[in-house]
């Protein structure tokens, strides 16, 4: 089972992941394992100091290298005992590679991940000299710490694990799994205040439904995130579907409800 480790000053924040929803169930059912390591436990002074003022001046505090180094060394030693000598080591940071579906899918195949969630203004740069950390960002904005970013990454990775989602096919049908945005979804009632469910979805014609969904996903991607289509080959059938929809103008219901 995949083995996930997070080095964090705020282990209790991870209750959002361990106590709720798909990730909570995956952990309880033993599909994945999560262990939290508090660098404060690796301090050696009476005050259990984990940060200090930056050399050169400036605002904020910088996380000390030693508690993080010792915590990471402890995680890596524990993993080495379990036969995992080269785990992927990640540090959440706005300076990193931006997380996308391809990276999530790649990380989901790893037997172990070690995440470092930094706080304050940053981490003493020498931690990167001590450990081969890859920096990962969850987007071009700045959070107050890496914990929420680590949880975002782990949530996305855990839901990819076989059996984590109720319906085995769901992760494969997600937005981005095939390079497209998701199609619209409907459930009961059939008519809500005059807003009706597209009739094809109630037709029972599975081929027609699949075709409609594909067309909607293509149309949404074209109109909302055209750059995604540029990164992907369109099949002749998909091209024909898109041409059909654009000939109709605004396709039935896309963005109209
Ligand atoms: N820490 C602070 N901001 C972050 C971001 N955008 N992504 C990952 N970690 C962060």
py3Dmol code that shows the C-alpha trace and the ligand (Angstrom):
import py3Dmol

protein = """\
ATOM      1  CA  UNK A   1       0.000   0.000   0.000  1.00  0.00           C
ATOM      2  CA  UNK A   2       1.300   3.503  -0.788  1.00  0.00           C
ATOM      3  CA  UNK A   3       3.054   5.067   2.153  1.00  0.00           C
ATOM      4  CA  UNK A   4       2.661   8.831   2.586  1.00  0.00           C
ATOM      5  CA  UNK A   5       4.625  10.958   5.040  1.00  0.00           C
ATOM      6  CA  UNK A   6       4.270  14.659   5.787  1.00  0.00           C
ATOM      7  CA  UNK A   7       6.705  16.786   7.765  1.00  0.00           C
ATOM      8  CA  UNK A   8       4.587  19.551   9.296  1.00  0.00           C
ATOM      9  CA  UNK A   9       4.444  21.857  12.312  1.00  0.00           C
ATOM     10  CA  UNK A  10       0.650  21.458  12.222  1.00  0.00           C
ATOM     11  CA  UNK A  11      -0.148  17.742  12.100  1.00  0.00           C
ATOM     12  CA  UNK A  12      -3.658  18.352  13.424  1.00  0.00           C
ATOM     13  CA  UNK A  13      -4.600  20.232  10.245  1.00  0.00           C
ATOM     14  CA  UNK A  14      -4.456  16.885   8.453  1.00  0.00           C
ATOM     15  CA  UNK A  15      -7.651  15.784  10.203  1.00  0.00           C
ATOM     16  CA  UNK A  16      -9.336  17.368   7.160  1.00  0.00           C
ATOM     17  CA  UNK A  17      -7.809  14.536   5.146  1.00  0.00           C
ATOM     18  CA  UNK A  18      -7.866  11.690   7.678  1.00  0.00           C
ATOM     19  CA  UNK A  19     -11.364  12.197   9.116  1.00  0.00           C
ATOM     20  CA  UNK A  20     -13.512  12.969   6.083  1.00  0.00           C
ATOM     21  CA  UNK A  21     -14.723  11.662   2.749  1.00  0.00           C
ATOM     22  CA  UNK A  22     -12.883   9.582   0.197  1.00  0.00           C
ATOM     23  CA  UNK A  23      -9.408  10.121   1.707  1.00  0.00           C
ATOM     24  CA  UNK A  24     -10.631   9.311   5.244  1.00  0.00           C
ATOM     25  CA  UNK A  25     -12.221   6.075   4.016  1.00  0.00           C
ATOM     26  CA  UNK A  26      -9.143   5.092   1.999  1.00  0.00           C
ATOM     27  CA  UNK A  27      -6.998   5.501   5.114  1.00  0.00           C
ATOM     28  CA  UNK A  28      -9.421   3.590   7.346  1.00  0.00           C
ATOM     29  CA  UNK A  29      -9.694   0.775   4.814  1.00  0.00           C
ATOM     30  CA  UNK A  30      -5.900   0.534   4.619  1.00  0.00           C
ATOM     31  CA  UNK A  31      -5.652   1.461   0.930  1.00  0.00           C
ATOM     32  CA  UNK A  32      -3.007   4.053   1.810  1.00  0.00           C
ATOM     33  CA  UNK A  33      -0.980   4.958   4.876  1.00  0.00           C
ATOM     34  CA  UNK A  34      -0.305   8.470   6.196  1.00  0.00           C
ATOM     35  CA  UNK A  35       2.201   9.384   8.872  1.00  0.00           C
ATOM     36  CA  UNK A  36       2.786  12.897  10.187  1.00  0.00           C
ATOM     37  CA  UNK A  37       6.142  14.078  11.506  1.00  0.00           C
ATOM     38  CA  UNK A  38       6.421  17.253  13.593  1.00  0.00           C
ATOM     39  CA  UNK A  39       9.843  18.932  13.244  1.00  0.00           C
ATOM     40  CA  UNK A  40       9.340  20.408  16.718  1.00  0.00           C
ATOM     41  CA  UNK A  41       9.931  16.895  18.072  1.00  0.00           C
ATOM     42  CA  UNK A  42      13.406  17.048  16.500  1.00  0.00           C
ATOM     43  CA  UNK A  43      14.516  20.287  18.212  1.00  0.00           C
ATOM     44  CA  UNK A  44      17.177  20.157  20.893  1.00  0.00           C
ATOM     45  CA  UNK A  45      16.741  23.445  22.756  1.00  0.00           C
ATOM     46  CA  UNK A  46      14.500  24.071  25.762  1.00  0.00           C
ATOM     47  CA  UNK A  47      12.200  26.347  23.760  1.00  0.00           C
ATOM     48  CA  UNK A  48      11.835  23.822  20.912  1.00  0.00           C
ATOM     49  CA  UNK A  49      12.660  26.533  18.393  1.00  0.00           C
ATOM     50  CA  UNK A  50      11.733  25.836  14.768  1.00  0.00           C
ATOM     51  CA  UNK A  51      12.303  29.254  13.171  1.00  0.00           C
ATOM     52  CA  UNK A  52      14.449  32.373  13.349  1.00  0.00           C
ATOM     53  CA  UNK A  53      14.893  35.793  11.722  1.00  0.00           C
ATOM     54  CA  UNK A  54      16.363  35.814   8.194  1.00  0.00           C
ATOM     55  CA  UNK A  55      20.045  36.619   7.685  1.00  0.00           C
ATOM     56  CA  UNK A  56      20.233  39.873   5.726  1.00  0.00           C
ATOM     57  CA  UNK A  57      17.103  41.193   7.393  1.00  0.00           C
ATOM     58  CA  UNK A  58      13.579  41.465   6.090  1.00  0.00           C
ATOM     59  CA  UNK A  59      10.133  40.539   7.325  1.00  0.00           C
ATOM     60  CA  UNK A  60       8.965  37.200   8.661  1.00  0.00           C
ATOM     61  CA  UNK A  61      10.696  34.127   9.946  1.00  0.00           C
ATOM     62  CA  UNK A  62      12.613  31.324   8.243  1.00  0.00           C
ATOM     63  CA  UNK A  63      12.313  27.684   9.276  1.00  0.00           C
ATOM     64  CA  UNK A  64      15.515  26.322  10.815  1.00  0.00           C
ATOM     65  CA  UNK A  65      17.344  23.726   8.764  1.00  0.00           C
ATOM     66  CA  UNK A  66      18.194  21.351  11.608  1.00  0.00           C
ATOM     67  CA  UNK A  67      14.748  20.228  12.840  1.00  0.00           C
ATOM     68  CA  UNK A  68      13.607  19.718   9.236  1.00  0.00           C
ATOM     69  CA  UNK A  69      16.820  17.892   8.323  1.00  0.00           C
ATOM     70  CA  UNK A  70      16.519  15.562  11.332  1.00  0.00           C
ATOM     71  CA  UNK A  71      12.817  14.923  10.675  1.00  0.00           C
ATOM     72  CA  UNK A  72      13.461  14.133   7.000  1.00  0.00           C
ATOM     73  CA  UNK A  73      16.380  11.894   7.913  1.00  0.00           C
ATOM     74  CA  UNK A  74      14.133  10.008  10.351  1.00  0.00           C
ATOM     75  CA  UNK A  75      11.438   9.531   7.674  1.00  0.00           C
ATOM     76  CA  UNK A  76      14.001   8.358   5.113  1.00  0.00           C
ATOM     77  CA  UNK A  77      15.549   5.939   7.623  1.00  0.00           C
ATOM     78  CA  UNK A  78      12.118   4.483   8.447  1.00  0.00           C
ATOM     79  CA  UNK A  79      11.397   4.060   4.722  1.00  0.00           C
ATOM     80  CA  UNK A  80      14.811   2.501   4.072  1.00  0.00           C
ATOM     81  CA  UNK A  81      14.061  -0.125   6.740  1.00  0.00           C
ATOM     82  CA  UNK A  82      10.872  -0.888   4.805  1.00  0.00           C
ATOM     83  CA  UNK A  83      12.963  -1.358   1.643  1.00  0.00           C
ATOM     84  CA  UNK A  84      12.121   2.044   0.136  1.00  0.00           C
ATOM     85  CA  UNK A  85      15.546   3.542  -0.353  1.00  0.00           C
ATOM     86  CA  UNK A  86      14.651   6.157  -2.973  1.00  0.00           C
ATOM     87  CA  UNK A  87      11.291   7.680  -2.032  1.00  0.00           C
ATOM     88  CA  UNK A  88      10.105  10.742  -3.923  1.00  0.00           C
ATOM     89  CA  UNK A  89      10.761  13.775  -1.669  1.00  0.00           C
ATOM     90  CA  UNK A  90       8.540  16.791  -2.297  1.00  0.00           C
ATOM     91  CA  UNK A  91       8.452  20.246  -0.776  1.00  0.00           C
ATOM     92  CA  UNK A  92       5.323  22.355  -1.220  1.00  0.00           C
ATOM     93  CA  UNK A  93       6.304  25.819  -2.365  1.00  0.00           C
ATOM     94  CA  UNK A  94       5.045  28.523  -4.742  1.00  0.00           C
ATOM     95  CA  UNK A  95       8.470  28.266  -6.452  1.00  0.00           C
ATOM     96  CA  UNK A  96       7.794  24.695  -7.566  1.00  0.00           C
ATOM     97  CA  UNK A  97       6.510  22.855 -10.636  1.00  0.00           C
ATOM     98  CA  UNK A  98       2.780  23.534 -10.867  1.00  0.00           C
ATOM     99  CA  UNK A  99       0.677  20.495  -9.984  1.00  0.00           C
ATOM    100  CA  UNK A 100      -1.531  19.142 -12.782  1.00  0.00           C
ATOM    101  CA  UNK A 101      -3.240  15.872 -13.646  1.00  0.00           C
ATOM    102  CA  UNK A 102      -0.104  14.414 -15.268  1.00  0.00           C
ATOM    103  CA  UNK A 103       1.949  14.997 -12.112  1.00  0.00           C
ATOM    104  CA  UNK A 104      -0.862  13.676  -9.878  1.00  0.00           C
ATOM    105  CA  UNK A 105      -1.078  10.495 -11.970  1.00  0.00           C
ATOM    106  CA  UNK A 106       2.706  10.086 -11.834  1.00  0.00           C
ATOM    107  CA  UNK A 107       2.823  10.585  -8.048  1.00  0.00           C
ATOM    108  CA  UNK A 108      -0.108   8.190  -7.547  1.00  0.00           C
ATOM    109  CA  UNK A 109       2.064   5.380  -8.941  1.00  0.00           C
ATOM    110  CA  UNK A 110       4.853   5.944  -6.373  1.00  0.00           C
ATOM    111  CA  UNK A 111       5.098   3.441  -3.506  1.00  0.00           C
ATOM    112  CA  UNK A 112       6.033   6.273  -1.110  1.00  0.00           C
ATOM    113  CA  UNK A 113       5.879  10.056  -1.007  1.00  0.00           C
ATOM    114  CA  UNK A 114       7.476  12.331   1.558  1.00  0.00           C
ATOM    115  CA  UNK A 115       6.068  15.863   1.678  1.00  0.00           C
ATOM    116  CA  UNK A 116       7.570  18.818   3.503  1.00  0.00           C
ATOM    117  CA  UNK A 117       5.067  21.538   4.368  1.00  0.00           C
ATOM    118  CA  UNK A 118       6.915  24.783   5.026  1.00  0.00           C
ATOM    119  CA  UNK A 119       5.592  27.687   7.083  1.00  0.00           C
ATOM    120  CA  UNK A 120       6.538  31.300   7.620  1.00  0.00           C
ATOM    121  CA  UNK A 121       8.510  33.087   4.894  1.00  0.00           C
ATOM    122  CA  UNK A 122      10.338  29.966   3.816  1.00  0.00           C
ATOM    123  CA  UNK A 123      12.798  27.235   4.649  1.00  0.00           C
ATOM    124  CA  UNK A 124      16.559  27.613   5.103  1.00  0.00           C
ATOM    125  CA  UNK A 125      17.880  26.850   1.603  1.00  0.00           C
ATOM    126  CA  UNK A 126      20.449  24.379   2.956  1.00  0.00           C
ATOM    127  CA  UNK A 127      17.684  21.793   3.445  1.00  0.00           C
ATOM    128  CA  UNK A 128      17.709  21.398  -0.363  1.00  0.00           C
ATOM    129  CA  UNK A 129      21.439  20.651  -0.254  1.00  0.00           C
ATOM    130  CA  UNK A 130      20.864  17.907   2.332  1.00  0.00           C
ATOM    131  CA  UNK A 131      17.909  16.187   0.614  1.00  0.00           C
ATOM    132  CA  UNK A 132      16.904  15.840  -3.065  1.00  0.00           C
ATOM    133  CA  UNK A 133      13.611  17.707  -2.645  1.00  0.00           C
ATOM    134  CA  UNK A 134      11.427  18.506  -5.658  1.00  0.00           C
ATOM    135  CA  UNK A 135       9.401  21.673  -5.183  1.00  0.00           C
ATOM    136  CA  UNK A 136       5.707  21.474  -6.085  1.00  0.00           C
ATOM    137  CA  UNK A 137       3.267  24.392  -6.228  1.00  0.00           C
ATOM    138  CA  UNK A 138      -0.523  24.110  -6.338  1.00  0.00           C
ATOM    139  CA  UNK A 139      -0.890  27.366  -8.260  1.00  0.00           C
ATOM    140  CA  UNK A 140       0.433  30.856  -8.792  1.00  0.00           C
ATOM    141  CA  UNK A 141      -0.652  32.384  -5.501  1.00  0.00           C
ATOM    142  CA  UNK A 142       0.831  32.324  -2.025  1.00  0.00           C
ATOM    143  CA  UNK A 143      -0.597  30.421   0.921  1.00  0.00           C
ATOM    144  CA  UNK A 144       0.521  30.971   4.522  1.00  0.00           C
ATOM    145  CA  UNK A 145       1.962  27.480   4.600  1.00  0.00           C
ATOM    146  CA  UNK A 146       2.442  24.260   2.705  1.00  0.00           C
ATOM    147  CA  UNK A 147      -0.083  22.231   4.730  1.00  0.00           C
ATOM    148  CA  UNK A 148      -3.152  23.050   2.639  1.00  0.00           C
ATOM    149  CA  UNK A 149      -1.091  22.486  -0.519  1.00  0.00           C
ATOM    150  CA  UNK A 150       0.120  19.108   0.822  1.00  0.00           C
ATOM    151  CA  UNK A 151      -3.491  18.147   1.544  1.00  0.00           C
ATOM    152  CA  UNK A 152      -4.579  19.196  -1.944  1.00  0.00           C
ATOM    153  CA  UNK A 153      -1.828  17.049  -3.464  1.00  0.00           C
ATOM    154  CA  UNK A 154      -2.575  14.046  -1.222  1.00  0.00           C
ATOM    155  CA  UNK A 155      -6.336  14.275  -1.794  1.00  0.00           C
ATOM    156  CA  UNK A 156      -5.788  14.220  -5.559  1.00  0.00           C
ATOM    157  CA  UNK A 157      -3.291  11.334  -5.291  1.00  0.00           C
ATOM    158  CA  UNK A 158      -5.363   9.241  -2.856  1.00  0.00           C
ATOM    159  CA  UNK A 159      -8.515   9.376  -4.997  1.00  0.00           C
ATOM    160  CA  UNK A 160      -6.473   7.847  -7.839  1.00  0.00           C
ATOM    161  CA  UNK A 161      -5.743   4.712  -5.806  1.00  0.00           C
ATOM    162  CA  UNK A 162      -7.600   1.620  -7.002  1.00  0.00           C
ATOM    163  CA  UNK A 163     -10.723   1.146  -4.879  1.00  0.00           C
ATOM    164  CA  UNK A 164     -10.616   4.615  -3.298  1.00  0.00           C
ATOM    165  CA  UNK A 165     -13.666   5.821  -5.226  1.00  0.00           C
ATOM    166  CA  UNK A 166     -16.912   3.901  -4.927  1.00  0.00           C
ATOM    167  CA  UNK A 167     -17.375   3.600  -8.659  1.00  0.00           C
ATOM    168  CA  UNK A 168     -14.219   2.009 -10.081  1.00  0.00           C
ATOM    169  CA  UNK A 169     -14.506   4.023 -13.304  1.00  0.00           C
ATOM    170  CA  UNK A 170     -14.891   7.434 -11.714  1.00  0.00           C
ATOM    171  CA  UNK A 171     -11.257   8.560 -11.587  1.00  0.00           C
ATOM    172  CA  UNK A 172     -10.809   7.633 -15.248  1.00  0.00           C
ATOM    173  CA  UNK A 173     -13.861   9.779 -16.117  1.00  0.00           C
ATOM    174  CA  UNK A 174     -12.624  12.866 -14.297  1.00  0.00           C
ATOM    175  CA  UNK A 175     -11.897  16.158 -15.923  1.00  0.00           C
ATOM    176  CA  UNK A 176      -8.323  16.101 -17.283  1.00  0.00           C
ATOM    177  CA  UNK A 177      -8.004  12.287 -17.201  1.00  0.00           C
ATOM    178  CA  UNK A 178      -8.209  12.321 -21.005  1.00  0.00           C
ATOM    179  CA  UNK A 179      -7.102  15.919 -21.434  1.00  0.00           C
ATOM    180  CA  UNK A 180     -10.645  17.365 -21.484  1.00  0.00           C
ATOM    181  CA  UNK A 181     -12.872  19.140 -18.987  1.00  0.00           C
ATOM    182  CA  UNK A 182     -15.815  17.161 -17.605  1.00  0.00           C
ATOM    183  CA  UNK A 183     -19.298  17.179 -19.180  1.00  0.00           C
ATOM    184  CA  UNK A 184     -22.316  18.593 -17.284  1.00  0.00           C
ATOM    185  CA  UNK A 185     -24.184  16.295 -14.873  1.00  0.00           C
ATOM    186  CA  UNK A 186     -27.857  16.118 -13.878  1.00  0.00           C
ATOM    187  CA  UNK A 187     -29.943  14.206 -11.345  1.00  0.00           C
ATOM    188  CA  UNK A 188     -33.568  14.340 -10.206  1.00  0.00           C
ATOM    189  CA  UNK A 189     -35.884  16.184 -10.549  1.00  0.00           C
ATOM    190  CA  UNK A 190     -36.280  16.102 -14.354  1.00  0.00           C
ATOM    191  CA  UNK A 191     -37.776  19.578 -14.244  1.00  0.00           C
ATOM    192  CA  UNK A 192     -36.579  22.126 -11.693  1.00  0.00           C
ATOM    193  CA  UNK A 193     -38.543  25.383 -11.883  1.00  0.00           C
ATOM    194  CA  UNK A 194     -38.849  24.900 -15.656  1.00  0.00           C
ATOM    195  CA  UNK A 195     -35.158  23.973 -16.119  1.00  0.00           C
ATOM    196  CA  UNK A 196     -35.203  20.587 -17.817  1.00  0.00           C
ATOM    197  CA  UNK A 197     -32.678  17.792 -18.041  1.00  0.00           C
ATOM    198  CA  UNK A 198     -31.388  17.360 -21.632  1.00  0.00           C
ATOM    199  CA  UNK A 199     -33.746  14.743 -23.156  1.00  0.00           C
ATOM    200  CA  UNK A 200     -30.906  12.563 -24.505  1.00  0.00           C
ATOM    201  CA  UNK A 201     -29.896  11.729 -20.918  1.00  0.00           C
ATOM    202  CA  UNK A 202     -33.330  10.200 -20.337  1.00  0.00           C
ATOM    203  CA  UNK A 203     -33.450   8.359 -23.673  1.00  0.00           C
ATOM    204  CA  UNK A 204     -31.792   5.153 -22.478  1.00  0.00           C
ATOM    205  CA  UNK A 205     -29.694   5.214 -25.670  1.00  0.00           C
ATOM    206  CA  UNK A 206     -26.232   4.669 -24.194  1.00  0.00           C
ATOM    207  CA  UNK A 207     -24.344   5.349 -27.411  1.00  0.00           C
ATOM    208  CA  UNK A 208     -26.212   8.645 -27.877  1.00  0.00           C
ATOM    209  CA  UNK A 209     -25.558   9.578 -24.229  1.00  0.00           C
ATOM    210  CA  UNK A 210     -21.832   8.835 -24.546  1.00  0.00           C
ATOM    211  CA  UNK A 211     -21.700  10.907 -27.746  1.00  0.00           C
ATOM    212  CA  UNK A 212     -23.546  13.827 -26.101  1.00  0.00           C
ATOM    213  CA  UNK A 213     -21.220  13.754 -23.096  1.00  0.00           C
ATOM    214  CA  UNK A 214     -18.152  13.658 -25.297  1.00  0.00           C
ATOM    215  CA  UNK A 215     -19.467  16.591 -27.329  1.00  0.00           C
ATOM    216  CA  UNK A 216     -20.190  18.631 -24.200  1.00  0.00           C
ATOM    217  CA  UNK A 217     -16.748  17.884 -22.766  1.00  0.00           C
ATOM    218  CA  UNK A 218     -15.123  18.953 -26.026  1.00  0.00           C
ATOM    219  CA  UNK A 219     -17.235  22.098 -26.262  1.00  0.00           C
ATOM    220  CA  UNK A 220     -16.521  23.118 -22.682  1.00  0.00           C
ATOM    221  CA  UNK A 221     -12.816  22.562 -23.201  1.00  0.00           C
ATOM    222  CA  UNK A 222     -12.832  24.561 -26.443  1.00  0.00           C
ATOM    223  CA  UNK A 223     -14.729  27.490 -24.936  1.00  0.00           C
ATOM    224  CA  UNK A 224     -13.181  27.557 -21.447  1.00  0.00           C
ATOM    225  CA  UNK A 225      -9.665  26.119 -21.767  1.00  0.00           C
ATOM    226  CA  UNK A 226      -8.736  26.105 -25.478  1.00  0.00           C
ATOM    227  CA  UNK A 227      -5.033  25.650 -24.618  1.00  0.00           C
ATOM    228  CA  UNK A 228      -5.845  22.120 -23.382  1.00  0.00           C
ATOM    229  CA  UNK A 229      -7.000  21.142 -26.884  1.00  0.00           C
ATOM    230  CA  UNK A 230      -3.741  22.457 -28.283  1.00  0.00           C
ATOM    231  CA  UNK A 231      -1.867  19.922 -26.155  1.00  0.00           C
ATOM    232  CA  UNK A 232      -3.926  17.006 -27.412  1.00  0.00           C
ATOM    233  CA  UNK A 233      -4.714  15.333 -30.748  1.00  0.00           C
ATOM    234  CA  UNK A 234      -8.389  15.397 -31.724  1.00  0.00           C
ATOM    235  CA  UNK A 235      -9.700  12.236 -33.356  1.00  0.00           C
ATOM    236  CA  UNK A 236     -11.669  12.529 -36.596  1.00  0.00           C
ATOM    237  CA  UNK A 237     -14.838  11.722 -34.636  1.00  0.00           C
ATOM    238  CA  UNK A 238     -14.115  14.414 -32.040  1.00  0.00           C
ATOM    239  CA  UNK A 239     -13.432  16.947 -34.785  1.00  0.00           C
ATOM    240  CA  UNK A 240     -16.745  16.069 -36.424  1.00  0.00           C
ATOM    241  CA  UNK A 241     -18.560  16.388 -33.089  1.00  0.00           C
ATOM    242  CA  UNK A 242     -17.086  19.827 -32.456  1.00  0.00           C
ATOM    243  CA  UNK A 243     -17.942  20.991 -35.970  1.00  0.00           C
ATOM    244  CA  UNK A 244     -21.510  19.791 -35.491  1.00  0.00           C
ATOM    245  CA  UNK A 245     -21.796  21.649 -32.183  1.00  0.00           C
ATOM    246  CA  UNK A 246     -20.299  24.880 -33.482  1.00  0.00           C
ATOM    247  CA  UNK A 247     -22.638  24.741 -36.492  1.00  0.00           C
ATOM    248  CA  UNK A 248     -25.507  24.664 -33.994  1.00  0.00           C
ATOM    249  CA  UNK A 249     -24.161  27.787 -32.313  1.00  0.00           C
ATOM    250  CA  UNK A 250     -24.481  27.420 -28.555  1.00  0.00           C
ATOM    251  CA  UNK A 251     -24.946  23.701 -28.001  1.00  0.00           C
ATOM    252  CA  UNK A 252     -28.041  22.575 -26.144  1.00  0.00           C
ATOM    253  CA  UNK A 253     -27.613  23.385 -22.454  1.00  0.00           C
ATOM    254  CA  UNK A 254     -23.846  23.937 -22.484  1.00  0.00           C
ATOM    255  CA  UNK A 255     -23.489  26.836 -20.103  1.00  0.00           C
ATOM    256  CA  UNK A 256     -27.193  27.654 -20.526  1.00  0.00           C
ATOM    257  CA  UNK A 257     -28.299  26.288 -17.171  1.00  0.00           C
TER     258      UNK A 257
END
"""
ligand_1 = """\
10
LIG
N 3.070 27.330 0.022
C 2.665 28.593 -0.072
N 2.036 28.820 -1.229
C 2.045 27.652 -1.905
C 1.562 27.228 -3.168
N 0.937 28.062 -4.012
N 1.743 25.954 -3.536
C 2.401 25.111 -2.724
N 2.881 25.436 -1.520
C 2.700 26.704 -1.104
"""
view = py3Dmol.view(width=600, height=400)
view.addModel(protein, "pdb")
view.setStyle({"model": 0}, {"cartoon": {"style": "trace"}})
view.addModel(ligand_1, "xyz")
view.setStyle({"model": 1}, {"stick": {}})
view.zoomTo()
view.show()
